[in-house]
Structure formats: structure tokens, C-alpha cells
Amino acid sequence: MWLDSNQIEEIRGFENLCNLEYLRIVSNQISEIKGLDNLIKLNVLHLAKNRISVIKGLDTLANLKVLNLESNKIYDIKGLDSLQNLKRLYLSDNSITEIKNLDNLVNLEELNLDNNQIPIIKGLGNLKRLRYITLEKNPLHKQYVSRIYTSEGYPLCIKFP
């Protein structure tokens, strides 16, 4: 289901869509993640370009594999503990200052944290399946990253073997 650019302020009306697997509500005015409790079969959730500041309301989405929260107002990574099947997490263009609270995401393969405020790479030790992380346009200290940089001096991406 695609509901992009509709000036939606609140997620509601999904109570009976328990078989929904894909939901995209991008470029709206949502400030809080709620109303998704019955979407237990949801695999993909795109909530990019909204006004979300806190990650919460995802506890029942255990089957979620892709979560896109890019271009919101998120400052802290939290509220993801129940998403153990998550494979791809997109958090670019927010205000995140620290990589943390990802330990339970044991199946995470791809993490996008471009254009945040992250100075140090840490908090990834338990992510054994992580293969790809992007950190472009973060104020990273160069001693913490590989030698691959963009022309602006930002790390482009880090790939793990």
C-alpha cells in the first residue's frame, strides 16, 4: 500500500489489514509511529520524510525485514528490540549522534546512517550478519574508518567480507 504525499498526520485505519506485507507512507506529516499493532505480517515499512522524532510502536512487527525512517527528526536509535528479523535499516538524514541499541538486530545486513551527527563507529559488535554500512556526511574521526572517502572527506561506505 502506497500513501505518499497525502499530508497524513496520523497512522490510523489499519486495524483490519492484518495480512498487509508492504506499507509506504512517505513525505507526509506523521510525528508518531502508532496504529500498526495488527500488521503482524508486515515485511516492509517506509516512513521516510515525515516528522518522527522517537522510534516506537514497532513491537508487534516481528516479521519486518526492511524499515526506512530516513529524513525524519530522529536523534536516538531505540525501540527496535523486537525487530529480530530486520535485514535492512535506513536512518539517513536524521540527527543521530551515536550508534547504539542495535544488539538484538541479529539478522541485520545493511545499515544506512548517512548524514547524521555520528563521530565514532561503535555499537556494531553483535551484528555478525552486517555486510554493508554507509556513513557518508557524518563528522567521523578518520582513525575509526577505512581509507575510502568521498571528495568532501566523508567516509563513503564500509563493506565487510
Summary of the structure (lengths in Angstrom):
residues: 161
radius of gyration: 15.8
end to end distance: 35.5
largest distance: 50.7
contacts: 491
relative contact order: 0.12
helix: 2%
strand: 15%
